[in-house]
Amino acid sequence: MEWLFHLLQPGTLALLIPIVAIIGVFGNKALKAHHNHVERLAKINQGIDPDRE
């Protein structure tokens, strides 16, 4: 459990928190873009022009 003690040091957390936040933001944006892409493909498969909406 010594690794946990080192991980929770203020200096380590000062670097770890922004890195996790950046990964979270990019992950959220990628998931949202994927969802929009899947919706667009579904509209195309149904014969709806997604650019006209």
Buried (B, 14 or more C-beta within 10 A) or exposed (E): EEEEEEEEEEEEEEEEEEEEEEEEEEEEEEEEEEEEEEEEEEBEEEEEEEEEE
